[in-house]
Amino acid sequence: MEEFRNVIHSLDAQVVQVRHLEADQHALVIDAPAIAESATPGSFVHLGVHAEPLMMRRPLSILWSDRERGTVEVLYKVIGKGTEELARVREGETLPALGPIGRGFQAEPDRDRPLLIGGGVGIPPILFLAREIKEHTVPLVVMGSEIPFPFASRPSTIRVPGMPDGVIAGMSLLEDWGVASRLCSTQGYAGCYDGYVDAAARMWLETQTPEQRARVAVFTCGPVPMLEAVARLAREFDVPCQVCMEEYMACAVGGCAGCTVPVLGEDGWAMKRVCVDGPVFDAQAVFPEGTHAP
């Protein structure tokens, strides 16, 4: 996985593919070679719609970056006016795009058994990360959703220690790559773990010996309550954890400071901008034990 490079490009990007999925979820592929070249897992793009010039752009996590084709794919759910307008975009149109933005996940070179945990809108950067590291690590991917998953799933043929009998649903693409995955939901989807991702991850961690845990690092993205739960889990098992934050943004380049979050450092609490100081932070700096943000 490449280290973060602060190179942001502003351009008009042509839409080359649009897919409409269940539960008002959508995938959009744009032709943006400059963005694709320097995108890293956890970075994002800021997309607008020419038909609504006064509408503020929307920050969307990057699902895939294809450097050879020069394309970037994002996955999103309609939750307001901005994403509603994006869902109306057709192939061949152009969108004002800014990216890649943000500090993505950083490599943990001494930890070759990464545990990747994604929930809801936090799934895209986790899949991007899995693709980037699968050649030189042995990752386990745990993903949760309370709406239909935006990708094909199938019964996994890869054993995951600690998983109850019948918890066999995995992502088809990850299975094709030889990457173990398990899906979680409280909606009764076939083969999924009936509960939250942190509980499923706990069952796996409990099977690991101290020597094995010394090789584990956690990478996670999703809603704040999930991130806080995963941070507690990582602290309990004494493994490093990086969290990718999802916050509302206006400018996305650090100027408006509208996406700040409190982060604990050596000199105490400081307000950090998710767009440029993050979106990836050390989990224990954002959710430290026994300490509350001002």
C-alpha atoms as an extended CHARMM CRD file, in Angstrom:
* protein
*
       294  EXT
         1         1  MET       CA              0.0000000000        0.0000000000        0.0000000000  PROA      1               0.0000000000
         2         2  GLU       CA              1.4010000000        3.3720000000       -0.9970000000  PROA      2               0.0000000000
         3         3  GLU       CA              1.8920000000        6.1630000000        1.5050000000  PROA      3               0.0000000000
         4         4  PHE       CA             -0.2720000000        9.2700000000        1.3990000000  PROA      4               0.0000000000
         5         5  ARG       CA              0.5540000000       11.8330000000       -1.2740000000  PROA      5               0.0000000000
         6         6  ASN       CA             -1.0430000000       15.2640000000       -1.0180000000  PROA      6               0.0000000000
         7         7  VAL       CA             -1.7730000000       15.8790000000       -4.7000000000  PROA      7               0.0000000000
         8         8  ILE       CA             -5.3040000000       17.1940000000       -5.3750000000  PROA      8               0.0000000000
         9         9  HSD       CA             -6.6450000000       17.6370000000       -8.9020000000  PROA      9               0.0000000000
        10        10  SER       CA             -9.6410000000       19.7100000000      -10.0170000000  PROA      10              0.0000000000
        11        11  LEU       CA            -11.2360000000       18.6750000000      -13.3030000000  PROA      11              0.0000000000
        12        12  ASP       CA            -14.3730000000       17.8910000000      -15.2600000000  PROA      12              0.0000000000
        13        13  ALA       CA            -14.7060000000       14.1070000000      -15.2380000000  PROA      13              0.0000000000
        14        14  GLN       CA            -16.7780000000       12.1930000000      -17.7600000000  PROA      14              0.0000000000
        15        15  VAL       CA            -19.1560000000        9.5710000000      -16.3920000000  PROA      15              0.0000000000
        16        16  VAL       CA            -18.3560000000        6.2490000000      -18.0660000000  PROA      16              0.0000000000
        17        17  GLN       CA            -20.6510000000        3.9190000000      -16.1230000000  PROA      17              0.0000000000
        18        18  VAL       CA            -23.7020000000        4.1860000000      -13.8780000000  PROA      18              0.0000000000
        19        19  ARG       CA            -25.2200000000        1.3260000000      -11.8940000000  PROA      19              0.0000000000
        20        20  HSD       CA            -28.4130000000        1.5830000000       -9.8470000000  PROA      20              0.0000000000
        21        21  LEU       CA            -28.5490000000       -0.9040000000       -6.9800000000  PROA      21              0.0000000000
        22        22  GLU       CA            -31.0280000000       -1.9650000000       -4.3140000000  PROA      22              0.0000000000
        23        23  ALA       CA            -32.1670000000        0.3660000000       -1.5280000000  PROA      23              0.0000000000
        24        24  ASP       CA            -31.3680000000        3.5450000000       -3.4970000000  PROA      24              0.0000000000
        25        25  GLN       CA            -27.6600000000        2.7460000000       -3.6900000000  PROA      25              0.0000000000
        26        26  HSD       CA            -25.6810000000        3.7490000000       -6.7690000000  PROA      26              0.0000000000
        27        27  ALA       CA            -22.2460000000        3.1740000000       -8.2770000000  PROA      27              0.0000000000
        28        28  LEU       CA            -20.6190000000        5.7730000000      -10.5140000000  PROA      28              0.0000000000
        29        29  VAL       CA            -17.4340000000        5.3890000000      -12.5770000000  PROA      29              0.0000000000
        30        30  ILE       CA            -15.6900000000        8.5330000000      -13.7950000000  PROA      30              0.0000000000
        31        31  ASP       CA            -12.8080000000        9.0230000000      -16.2080000000  PROA      31              0.0000000000
        32        32  ALA       CA            -10.2400000000       10.8500000000      -14.0770000000  PROA      32              0.0000000000
        33        33  PRO       CA             -6.6790000000        9.5980000000      -14.7250000000  PROA      33              0.0000000000
        34        34  ALA       CA             -4.9890000000       12.1900000000      -12.5030000000  PROA      34              0.0000000000
        35        35  ILE       CA             -7.1930000000       11.2740000000       -9.5480000000  PROA      35              0.0000000000
        36        36  ALA       CA             -6.9230000000        7.5340000000      -10.1960000000  PROA      36              0.0000000000
        37        37  GLU       CA             -3.1350000000        7.6930000000      -10.2850000000  PROA      37              0.0000000000
        38        38  SER       CA             -2.7140000000        9.0610000000       -6.7390000000  PROA      38              0.0000000000
        39        39  ALA       CA             -5.8270000000        7.7410000000       -4.9590000000  PROA      39              0.0000000000
        40        40  THR       CA             -5.2090000000        5.5980000000       -1.8830000000  PROA      40              0.0000000000
        41        41  PRO       CA             -7.6290000000        3.5790000000        0.2940000000  PROA      41              0.0000000000
        42        42  GLY       CA             -9.4230000000        6.0260000000        2.5560000000  PROA      42              0.0000000000
        43        43  SER       CA             -9.0660000000        9.0260000000        0.2570000000  PROA      43              0.0000000000
        44        44  PHE       CA            -12.1560000000       10.4860000000       -1.3820000000  PROA      44              0.0000000000
        45        45  VAL       CA            -13.4380000000       12.6420000000       -4.2210000000  PROA      45              0.0000000000
        46        46  HSD       CA            -15.6320000000       15.7360000000       -4.0640000000  PROA      46              0.0000000000
        47        47  LEU       CA            -18.2650000000       15.5460000000       -6.8210000000  PROA      47              0.0000000000
        48        48  GLY       CA            -20.7360000000       18.1260000000       -8.0500000000  PROA      48              0.0000000000
        49        49  VAL       CA            -23.4380000000       18.2380000000      -10.7090000000  PROA      49              0.0000000000
        50        50  HSD       CA            -23.3150000000       20.7930000000      -13.5400000000  PROA      50              0.0000000000
        51        51  ALA       CA            -27.1160000000       20.8410000000      -13.6940000000  PROA      51              0.0000000000
        52        52  GLU       CA            -27.1120000000       22.2650000000      -10.1470000000  PROA      52              0.0000000000
        53        53  PRO       CA            -24.2040000000       24.7630000000      -10.1430000000  PROA      53              0.0000000000
        54        54  LEU       CA            -25.2080000000       26.3010000000       -6.8060000000  PROA      54              0.0000000000
        55        55  MET       CA            -25.3870000000       22.9240000000       -5.0800000000  PROA      55              0.0000000000
        56        56  MET       CA            -22.3660000000       22.1100000000       -2.9530000000  PROA      56              0.0000000000
        57        57  ARG       CA            -20.2780000000       19.1280000000       -4.0070000000  PROA      57              0.0000000000
        58        58  ARG       CA            -20.5360000000       15.8750000000       -2.0850000000  PROA      58              0.0000000000
        59        59  PRO       CA            -17.5920000000       13.9470000000       -0.5850000000  PROA      59              0.0000000000
        60        60  LEU       CA            -17.6470000000       10.2920000000       -1.6300000000  PROA      60              0.0000000000
        61        61  SER       CA            -15.2120000000        7.5760000000       -0.5910000000  PROA      61              0.0000000000
        62        62  ILE       CA            -13.3610000000        5.8950000000       -3.4280000000  PROA      62              0.0000000000
        63        63  LEU       CA            -14.3870000000        2.2870000000       -3.9990000000  PROA      63              0.0000000000
        64        64  TRP       CA            -11.9310000000        1.4290000000       -6.7690000000  PROA      64              0.0000000000
        65        65  SER       CA             -9.1230000000        3.2630000000       -8.5140000000  PROA      65              0.0000000000
        66        66  ASP       CA             -8.0120000000        1.7690000000      -11.8230000000  PROA      66              0.0000000000
        67        67  ARG       CA             -4.6900000000        3.3900000000      -12.6580000000  PROA      67              0.0000000000
        68        68  GLU       CA             -4.3620000000        1.6230000000      -16.0290000000  PROA      68              0.0000000000
        69        69  ARG       CA             -7.7550000000        2.7600000000      -17.3030000000  PROA      69              0.0000000000
        70        70  GLY       CA             -7.6340000000        6.0630000000      -15.4540000000  PROA      70              0.0000000000
        71        71  THR       CA            -11.0090000000        5.5710000000      -13.8020000000  PROA      71              0.0000000000
        72        72  VAL       CA            -12.3750000000        6.0320000000      -10.3020000000  PROA      72              0.0000000000
        73        73  GLU       CA            -15.5150000000        4.3750000000       -8.9310000000  PROA      73              0.0000000000
        74        74  VAL       CA            -17.6250000000        5.5870000000       -6.0280000000  PROA      74              0.0000000000
        75        75  LEU       CA            -20.5110000000        3.8850000000       -4.2570000000  PROA      75              0.0000000000
        76        76  TYR       CA            -23.1360000000        5.9150000000       -2.4010000000  PROA      76              0.0000000000
        77        77  LYS       CA            -26.6710000000        5.8930000000       -1.0440000000  PROA      77              0.0000000000
        78        78  VAL       CA            -29.1700000000        8.6800000000       -1.6810000000  PROA      78              0.0000000000
        79        79  ILE       CA            -29.6120000000       10.5670000000        1.5910000000  PROA      79              0.0000000000
        80        80  GLY       CA            -30.3500000000       14.1270000000        0.4670000000  PROA      80              0.0000000000
        81        81  LYS       CA            -30.6200000000       16.5990000000       -2.3980000000  PROA      81              0.0000000000
        82        82  GLY       CA            -26.9850000000       16.2970000000       -3.4880000000  PROA      82              0.0000000000
        83        83  THR       CA            -26.8580000000       12.5240000000       -3.7840000000  PROA      83              0.0000000000
        84        84  GLU       CA            -30.3450000000       12.5800000000       -5.2880000000  PROA      84              0.0000000000
        85        85  GLU       CA            -29.0360000000       14.7660000000       -8.1130000000  PROA      85              0.0000000000
        86        86  LEU       CA            -25.9960000000       12.5210000000       -8.5730000000  PROA      86              0.0000000000
        87        87  ALA       CA            -28.3170000000        9.5270000000       -8.9460000000  PROA      87              0.0000000000
        88        88  ARG       CA            -29.8900000000       11.2370000000      -11.9900000000  PROA      88              0.0000000000
        89        89  VAL       CA            -26.5660000000       11.5830000000      -13.8220000000  PROA      89              0.0000000000
        90        90  ARG       CA            -26.2020000000        9.5740000000      -17.0240000000  PROA      90              0.0000000000
        91        91  GLU       CA            -23.2640000000        8.0600000000      -18.8480000000  PROA      91              0.0000000000
        92        92  GLY       CA            -21.4810000000       10.6050000000      -21.0480000000  PROA      92              0.0000000000
        93        93  GLU       CA            -22.1870000000       13.5770000000      -18.7880000000  PROA      93              0.0000000000
        94        94  THR       CA            -19.3720000000       15.3870000000      -17.0030000000  PROA      94              0.0000000000
        95        95  LEU       CA            -19.0930000000       16.1930000000      -13.3210000000  PROA      95              0.0000000000
        96        96  PRO       CA            -16.8840000000       18.7330000000      -11.5530000000  PROA      96              0.0000000000
        97        97  ALA       CA            -14.4940000000       16.6000000000       -9.5100000000  PROA      97              0.0000000000
        98        98  LEU       CA            -11.8450000000       17.3600000000       -6.9100000000  PROA      98              0.0000000000
        99        99  GLY       CA             -9.5110000000       14.6900000000       -5.6000000000  PROA      99              0.0000000000
       100       100  PRO       CA             -8.0830000000       12.5490000000       -4.3330000000  PROA      100             0.0000000000
       101       101  ILE       CA             -8.5100000000       14.2730000000       -0.9850000000  PROA      101             0.0000000000
       102       102  GLY       CA             -7.4350000000       13.2160000000        2.4800000000  PROA      102             0.0000000000
       103       103  ARG       CA             -4.9290000000       11.1070000000        4.3380000000  PROA      103             0.0000000000
       104       104  GLY       CA             -5.7460000000        7.4600000000        3.7170000000  PROA      104             0.0000000000
       105       105  PHE       CA             -4.8860000000        4.2890000000        5.5920000000  PROA      105             0.0000000000
       106       106  GLN       CA             -1.1860000000        3.8870000000        6.3720000000  PROA      106             0.0000000000
       107       107  ALA       CA              0.7120000000        0.6290000000        6.0470000000  PROA      107             0.0000000000
       108       108  GLU       CA              1.5160000000       -1.4100000000        9.1740000000  PROA      108             0.0000000000
       109       109  PRO       CA              4.6200000000       -3.2180000000        7.8510000000  PROA      109             0.0000000000
       110       110  ASP       CA              5.0710000000       -5.4540000000       10.9110000000  PROA      110             0.0000000000
       111       111  ARG       CA              1.4270000000       -6.5500000000       10.9270000000  PROA      111             0.0000000000
       112       112  ASP       CA              0.6610000000       -8.9960000000        8.1280000000  PROA      112             0.0000000000
       113       113  ARG       CA             -2.7480000000      -10.2340000000        9.3910000000  PROA      113             0.0000000000
       114       114  PRO       CA             -4.9810000000       -7.1690000000        8.9510000000  PROA      114             0.0000000000
       115       115  LEU       CA             -8.5800000000       -7.1760000000       10.1420000000  PROA      115             0.0000000000
       116       116  LEU       CA            -10.6940000000       -4.9250000000        7.9000000000  PROA      116             0.0000000000
       117       117  ILE       CA            -14.0890000000       -3.8440000000        9.2610000000  PROA      117             0.0000000000
       118       118  GLY       CA            -16.6310000000       -1.8410000000        7.2610000000  PROA      118             0.0000000000
       119       119  GLY       CA            -20.1930000000       -0.7950000000        7.9110000000  PROA      119             0.0000000000
       120       120  GLY       CA            -22.7610000000        0.8400000000        5.6320000000  PROA      120             0.0000000000
       121       121  VAL       CA            -21.2470000000        3.7680000000        3.7260000000  PROA      121             0.0000000000
       122       122  GLY       CA            -17.8940000000        2.7550000000        5.2120000000  PROA      122             0.0000000000
       123       123  ILE       CA            -17.6750000000       -0.3460000000        3.0240000000  PROA      123             0.0000000000
       124       124  PRO       CA            -16.0200000000        1.2640000000       -0.0740000000  PROA      124             0.0000000000
       125       125  PRO       CA            -12.6370000000        2.2170000000        1.4530000000  PROA      125             0.0000000000
       126       126  ILE       CA            -12.4230000000       -1.1790000000        3.1560000000  PROA      126             0.0000000000
       127       127  LEU       CA            -12.8250000000       -2.9810000000       -0.1750000000  PROA      127             0.0000000000
       128       128  PHE       CA            -10.2930000000       -0.6440000000       -1.8160000000  PROA      128             0.0000000000
       129       129  LEU       CA             -7.8490000000       -1.4330000000        1.0040000000  PROA      129             0.0000000000
       130       130  ALA       CA             -8.4260000000       -5.1830000000        0.6920000000  PROA      130             0.0000000000
       131       131  ARG       CA             -7.5440000000       -5.0580000000       -2.9930000000  PROA      131             0.0000000000
       132       132  GLU       CA             -4.3720000000       -3.0580000000       -2.3420000000  PROA      132             0.0000000000
       133       133  ILE       CA             -2.9620000000       -5.3420000000        0.3700000000  PROA      133             0.0000000000
       134       134  LYS       CA             -4.1620000000       -8.8150000000       -0.6190000000  PROA      134             0.0000000000
       135       135  GLU       CA             -0.9360000000       -9.7430000000       -2.4150000000  PROA      135             0.0000000000
       136       136  HSD       CA              1.3340000000       -9.4110000000        0.6280000000  PROA      136             0.0000000000
       137       137  THR       CA             -0.9320000000       -9.9500000000        3.6650000000  PROA      137             0.0000000000
       138       138  VAL       CA             -3.6310000000      -12.3690000000        4.8390000000  PROA      138             0.0000000000
       139       139  PRO       CA             -6.6060000000      -10.0940000000        5.5270000000  PROA      139             0.0000000000
       140       140  LEU       CA             -9.9770000000      -10.9160000000        7.0440000000  PROA      140             0.0000000000
       141       141  VAL       CA            -12.8180000000       -8.6170000000        5.9390000000  PROA      141             0.0000000000
       142       142  VAL       CA            -15.9190000000       -8.2040000000        8.1240000000  PROA      142             0.0000000000
       143       143  MET       CA            -18.7190000000       -6.0460000000        6.6950000000  PROA      143             0.0000000000
       144       144  GLY       CA            -22.1230000000       -5.0890000000        8.0240000000  PROA      144             0.0000000000
       145       145  SER       CA            -25.2330000000       -3.5030000000        6.5700000000  PROA      145             0.0000000000
       146       146  GLU       CA            -28.8320000000       -2.9890000000        7.6040000000  PROA      146             0.0000000000
       147       147  ILE       CA            -29.9290000000       -2.6640000000        3.9670000000  PROA      147             0.0000000000
       148       148  PRO       CA            -29.1820000000       -5.0960000000        1.1070000000  PROA      148             0.0000000000
       149       149  PHE       CA            -25.4600000000       -5.3500000000        0.4420000000  PROA      149             0.0000000000
       150       150  PRO       CA            -24.4230000000       -3.4950000000       -2.7510000000  PROA      150             0.0000000000
       151       151  PHE       CA            -22.4660000000       -6.4550000000       -4.1180000000  PROA      151             0.0000000000
       152       152  ALA       CA            -22.8960000000      -10.1380000000       -4.8860000000  PROA      152             0.0000000000
       153       153  SER       CA            -22.4390000000      -12.5780000000       -2.0180000000  PROA      153             0.0000000000
       154       154  ARG       CA            -22.1740000000      -16.3450000000       -1.7890000000  PROA      154             0.0000000000
       155       155  PRO       CA            -21.4350000000      -19.0620000000        0.7800000000  PROA      155             0.0000000000
       156       156  SER       CA            -17.7630000000      -18.7880000000        1.6770000000  PROA      156             0.0000000000
       157       157  THR       CA            -15.4170000000      -21.7150000000        1.2130000000  PROA      157             0.0000000000
       158       158  ILE       CA            -12.7320000000      -20.0580000000        3.3680000000  PROA      158             0.0000000000
       159       159  ARG       CA            -12.7920000000      -21.0440000000        7.0230000000  PROA      159             0.0000000000
       160       160  VAL       CA            -12.8550000000      -18.2230000000        9.5710000000  PROA      160             0.0000000000
       161       161  PRO       CA            -12.1140000000      -19.3510000000       13.1610000000  PROA      161             0.0000000000
       162       162  GLY       CA            -14.6970000000      -18.3840000000       15.7450000000  PROA      162             0.0000000000
       163       163  MET       CA            -17.6210000000      -17.9290000000       13.3790000000  PROA      163             0.0000000000
       164       164  PRO       CA            -20.7660000000      -19.8420000000       14.4390000000  PROA      164             0.0000000000
       165       165  ASP       CA            -22.1190000000      -22.6130000000       12.2590000000  PROA      165             0.0000000000
       166       166  GLY       CA            -24.2060000000      -21.1540000000        9.4680000000  PROA      166             0.0000000000
       167       167  VAL       CA            -22.3420000000      -17.8130000000        9.3460000000  PROA      167             0.0000000000
       168       168  ILE       CA            -20.9970000000      -18.3980000000        5.8630000000  PROA      168             0.0000000000
       169       169  ALA       CA            -22.0180000000      -15.3770000000        3.7660000000  PROA      169             0.0000000000
       170       170  GLY       CA            -19.0410000000      -13.7100000000        2.0970000000  PROA      170             0.0000000000
       171       171  MET       CA            -18.4430000000      -11.2830000000       -0.7380000000  PROA      171             0.0000000000
       172       172  SER       CA            -18.0800000000      -13.0980000000       -4.0640000000  PROA      172             0.0000000000
       173       173  LEU       CA            -15.2830000000      -10.8790000000       -5.3760000000  PROA      173             0.0000000000
       174       174  LEU       CA            -13.2210000000      -11.3370000000       -2.2070000000  PROA      174             0.0000000000
       175       175  GLU       CA            -13.7790000000      -15.0850000000       -2.4280000000  PROA      175             0.0000000000
       176       176  ASP       CA            -12.4310000000      -15.0130000000       -5.9910000000  PROA      176             0.0000000000
       177       177  TRP       CA             -9.3250000000      -13.2540000000       -4.6650000000  PROA      177             0.0000000000
       178       178  GLY       CA             -8.8790000000      -15.8200000000       -1.9070000000  PROA      178             0.0000000000
       179       179  VAL       CA             -9.6430000000      -13.2200000000        0.7710000000  PROA      179             0.0000000000
       180       180  ALA       CA            -11.7430000000      -14.3970000000        3.7120000000  PROA      180             0.0000000000
       181       181  SER       CA            -14.8490000000      -12.3350000000        4.4510000000  PROA      181             0.0000000000
       182       182  ARG       CA            -17.9630000000      -12.5130000000        6.5830000000  PROA      182             0.0000000000
       183       183  LEU       CA            -21.1400000000      -10.4370000000        6.3440000000  PROA      183             0.0000000000
       184       184  CYS       CA            -23.1680000000       -9.1810000000        9.3160000000  PROA      184             0.0000000000
       185       185  SER       CA            -26.6970000000       -7.8060000000        9.6480000000  PROA      185             0.0000000000
       186       186  THR       CA            -29.6170000000       -7.7530000000       12.0510000000  PROA      186             0.0000000000
       187       187  GLN       CA            -32.0550000000       -8.0300000000        9.1230000000  PROA      187             0.0000000000
       188       188  GLY       CA            -32.0080000000      -11.8180000000        8.8550000000  PROA      188             0.0000000000
       189       189  TYR       CA            -30.1080000000      -12.0560000000        5.5590000000  PROA      189             0.0000000000
       190       190  ALA       CA            -29.1520000000      -15.6510000000        4.7480000000  PROA      190             0.0000000000
       191       191  GLY       CA            -25.7170000000      -16.7300000000        5.9610000000  PROA      191             0.0000000000
       192       192  CYS       CA            -24.9770000000      -13.4330000000        7.7360000000  PROA      192             0.0000000000
       193       193  TYR       CA            -23.9430000000      -13.0910000000       11.3510000000  PROA      193             0.0000000000
       194       194  ASP       CA            -26.9950000000      -11.8890000000       13.2990000000  PROA      194             0.0000000000
       195       195  GLY       CA            -25.4030000000       -8.9120000000       15.0180000000  PROA      195             0.0000000000
       196       196  TYR       CA            -22.8980000000       -6.1230000000       14.6240000000  PROA      196             0.0000000000
       197       197  VAL       CA            -19.4630000000       -6.2310000000       13.0520000000  PROA      197             0.0000000000
       198       198  ASP       CA            -17.5560000000       -5.6450000000       16.2930000000  PROA      198             0.0000000000
       199       199  ALA       CA            -19.1550000000       -8.7450000000       17.8380000000  PROA      199             0.0000000000
       200       200  ALA       CA            -18.1910000000      -10.8850000000       14.8340000000  PROA      200             0.0000000000
       201       201  ALA       CA            -14.6580000000       -9.4710000000       14.8870000000  PROA      201             0.0000000000
       202       202  ARG       CA            -14.4080000000      -10.2290000000       18.6030000000  PROA      202             0.0000000000
       203       203  MET       CA            -15.1410000000      -13.9160000000       17.9920000000  PROA      203             0.0000000000
       204       204  TRP       CA            -12.2490000000      -14.1000000000       15.5400000000  PROA      204             0.0000000000
       205       205  LEU       CA             -9.8400000000      -12.1990000000       17.7810000000  PROA      205             0.0000000000
       206       206  GLU       CA            -10.6390000000      -14.5140000000       20.6800000000  PROA      206             0.0000000000
       207       207  THR       CA             -9.3220000000      -17.4470000000       18.6350000000  PROA      207             0.0000000000
       208       208  GLN       CA             -5.9580000000      -15.7980000000       18.0410000000  PROA      208             0.0000000000
       209       209  THR       CA             -2.9230000000      -16.6230000000       20.1640000000  PROA      209             0.0000000000
       210       210  PRO       CA             -0.8240000000      -13.7610000000       21.6030000000  PROA      210             0.0000000000
       211       211  GLU       CA              1.7270000000      -14.4160000000       18.8690000000  PROA      211             0.0000000000
       212       212  GLN       CA             -0.9560000000      -14.2000000000       16.1910000000  PROA      212             0.0000000000
       213       213  ARG       CA             -2.4510000000      -11.0120000000       17.6680000000  PROA      213             0.0000000000
       214       214  ALA       CA              0.9850000000       -9.4120000000       17.5150000000  PROA      214             0.0000000000
       215       215  ARG       CA              0.6090000000       -9.6060000000       13.7320000000  PROA      215             0.0000000000
       216       216  VAL       CA             -2.9240000000       -8.1130000000       13.6380000000  PROA      216             0.0000000000
       217       217  ALA       CA             -3.8210000000       -4.5140000000       12.7830000000  PROA      217             0.0000000000
       218       218  VAL       CA             -7.3840000000       -3.2220000000       12.5030000000  PROA      218             0.0000000000
       219       219  PHE       CA             -8.6170000000       -0.8710000000        9.7700000000  PROA      219             0.0000000000
       220       220  THR       CA            -12.2050000000        0.3240000000        9.9350000000  PROA      220             0.0000000000
       221       221  CYS       CA            -14.6990000000        2.7260000000        8.3510000000  PROA      221             0.0000000000
       222       222  GLY       CA            -18.3620000000        3.3260000000        9.0860000000  PROA      222             0.0000000000
       223       223  PRO       CA            -20.7490000000        5.2480000000       11.3430000000  PROA      223             0.0000000000
       224       224  VAL       CA            -19.2980000000        6.7810000000       14.5170000000  PROA      224             0.0000000000
       225       225  PRO       CA            -20.9310000000        4.3360000000       17.0020000000  PROA      225             0.0000000000
       226       226  MET       CA            -19.4190000000        1.4440000000       15.0480000000  PROA      226             0.0000000000
       227       227  LEU       CA            -15.9900000000        3.0870000000       14.9520000000  PROA      227             0.0000000000
       228       228  GLU       CA            -16.0990000000        3.6910000000       18.7000000000  PROA      228             0.0000000000
       229       229  ALA       CA            -17.0410000000        0.0480000000       19.3330000000  PROA      229             0.0000000000
       230       230  VAL       CA            -14.2190000000       -1.1940000000       17.1010000000  PROA      230             0.0000000000
       231       231  ALA       CA            -11.7590000000        1.1550000000       18.8300000000  PROA      231             0.0000000000
       232       232  ARG       CA            -12.7450000000       -0.3380000000       22.2170000000  PROA      232             0.0000000000
       233       233  LEU       CA            -12.3120000000       -3.8310000000       20.7970000000  PROA      233             0.0000000000
       234       234  ALA       CA             -8.8490000000       -3.0390000000       19.4560000000  PROA      234             0.0000000000
       235       235  ARG       CA             -7.8320000000       -1.5300000000       22.7880000000  PROA      235             0.0000000000
       236       236  GLU       CA             -9.0830000000       -4.5940000000       24.6590000000  PROA      236             0.0000000000
       237       237  PHE       CA             -7.0230000000       -6.9400000000       22.4730000000  PROA      237             0.0000000000
       238       238  ASP       CA             -4.0510000000       -4.5450000000       22.3370000000  PROA      238             0.0000000000
       239       239  VAL       CA             -3.8890000000       -4.2440000000       18.5560000000  PROA      239             0.0000000000
       240       240  PRO       CA             -3.3540000000       -1.0180000000       16.5710000000  PROA      240             0.0000000000
       241       241  CYS       CA             -6.4270000000        0.4180000000       14.8980000000  PROA      241             0.0000000000
       242       242  GLN       CA             -6.9800000000        3.0880000000       12.2500000000  PROA      242             0.0000000000
       243       243  VAL       CA            -10.4300000000        4.6310000000       11.8130000000  PROA      243             0.0000000000
       244       244  CYS       CA            -11.6600000000        6.3390000000        8.6570000000  PROA      244             0.0000000000
       245       245  MET       CA            -14.1370000000        9.0440000000        9.6660000000  PROA      245             0.0000000000
       246       246  GLU       CA            -17.2480000000       10.0130000000        7.7210000000  PROA      246             0.0000000000
       247       247  GLU       CA            -18.2580000000       13.6610000000        8.2580000000  PROA      247             0.0000000000
       248       248  TYR       CA            -20.2880000000       16.2870000000        6.4020000000  PROA      248             0.0000000000
       249       249  MET       CA            -17.9940000000       18.6020000000        4.4320000000  PROA      249             0.0000000000
       250       250  ALA       CA            -18.4310000000       21.8890000000        2.6170000000  PROA      250             0.0000000000
       251       251  CYS       CA            -15.1450000000       22.8250000000        0.9570000000  PROA      251             0.0000000000
       252       252  ALA       CA            -13.2770000000       19.4880000000        1.5330000000  PROA      252             0.0000000000
       253       253  VAL       CA             -9.8950000000       21.2370000000        1.3320000000  PROA      253             0.0000000000
       254       254  GLY       CA             -9.5580000000       22.4900000000        4.9030000000  PROA      254             0.0000000000
       255       255  GLY       CA            -10.7150000000       26.0570000000        4.3870000000  PROA      255             0.0000000000
       256       256  CYS       CA            -14.1020000000       26.0750000000        6.1010000000  PROA      256             0.0000000000
       257       257  ALA       CA            -13.2280000000       23.8690000000        9.1180000000  PROA      257             0.0000000000
       258       258  GLY       CA            -16.7730000000       22.5420000000        9.0290000000  PROA      258             0.0000000000
       259       259  CYS       CA            -15.7260000000       18.9120000000        9.4130000000  PROA      259             0.0000000000
       260       260  THR       CA            -13.5470000000       19.1570000000       12.5210000000  PROA      260             0.0000000000
       261       261  VAL       CA            -13.4180000000       16.4350000000       15.1680000000  PROA      261             0.0000000000
       262       262  PRO       CA            -11.5930000000       16.4280000000       18.5380000000  PROA      262             0.0000000000
       263       263  VAL       CA             -8.3920000000       14.3580000000       18.4730000000  PROA      263             0.0000000000
       264       264  LEU       CA             -6.1890000000       13.6850000000       21.5050000000  PROA      264             0.0000000000
       265       265  GLY       CA             -2.4680000000       14.2500000000       20.9740000000  PROA      265             0.0000000000
       266       266  GLU       CA              0.6420000000       14.6790000000       23.1130000000  PROA      266             0.0000000000
       267       267  ASP       CA             -0.3540000000       18.2700000000       23.9280000000  PROA      267             0.0000000000
       268       268  GLY       CA             -3.9800000000       17.4630000000       24.7020000000  PROA      268             0.0000000000
       269       269  TRP       CA             -7.1230000000       17.7910000000       22.6250000000  PROA      269             0.0000000000
       270       270  ALA       CA             -7.0430000000       19.5570000000       19.2690000000  PROA      270             0.0000000000
       271       271  MET       CA             -9.6640000000       20.0500000000       16.6000000000  PROA      271             0.0000000000
       272       272  LYS       CA             -8.6210000000       18.2770000000       13.4030000000  PROA      272             0.0000000000
       273       273  ARG       CA            -10.1850000000       18.6180000000        9.9600000000  PROA      273             0.0000000000
       274       274  VAL       CA            -11.4560000000       15.2830000000        8.6750000000  PROA      274             0.0000000000
       275       275  CYS       CA            -10.9950000000       16.3410000000        5.0510000000  PROA      275             0.0000000000
       276       276  VAL       CA             -7.2570000000       17.0790000000        5.1000000000  PROA      276             0.0000000000
       277       277  ASP       CA             -5.9280000000       15.9570000000        8.5120000000  PROA      277             0.0000000000
       278       278  GLY       CA             -7.8940000000       12.7100000000        8.0150000000  PROA      278             0.0000000000
       279       279  PRO       CA            -10.1750000000       11.0870000000        7.1910000000  PROA      279             0.0000000000
       280       280  VAL       CA             -8.0010000000        8.3360000000        8.7080000000  PROA      280             0.0000000000
       281       281  PHE       CA             -6.8560000000        8.7540000000       12.3200000000  PROA      281             0.0000000000
       282       282  ASP       CA             -5.4290000000        6.5560000000       15.0340000000  PROA      282             0.0000000000
       283       283  ALA       CA             -8.4670000000        5.0680000000       16.7710000000  PROA      283             0.0000000000
       284       284  GLN       CA             -7.1910000000        5.6760000000       20.2980000000  PROA      284             0.0000000000
       285       285  ALA       CA             -6.6000000000        9.3590000000       19.5510000000  PROA      285             0.0000000000
       286       286  VAL       CA            -10.2260000000        9.8000000000       18.4930000000  PROA      286             0.0000000000
       287       287  PHE       CA            -11.8090000000        7.4090000000       21.0370000000  PROA      287             0.0000000000
       288       288  PRO       CA             -9.3850000000        7.2690000000       23.9840000000  PROA      288             0.0000000000
       289       289  GLU       CA            -10.2860000000        5.1930000000       27.0210000000  PROA      289             0.0000000000
       290       290  GLY       CA            -11.7230000000        7.0820000000       29.9700000000  PROA      290             0.0000000000
       291       291  THR       CA            -11.2340000000       10.5020000000       28.3560000000  PROA      291             0.0000000000
       292       292  HSD       CA            -13.9720000000       12.6740000000       26.9290000000  PROA      292             0.0000000000
       293       293  ALA       CA            -13.5260000000       15.2730000000       24.2370000000  PROA      293             0.0000000000
       294       294  PRO       CA            -14.0550000000       18.9050000000       25.2670000000  PROA      294             0.0000000000
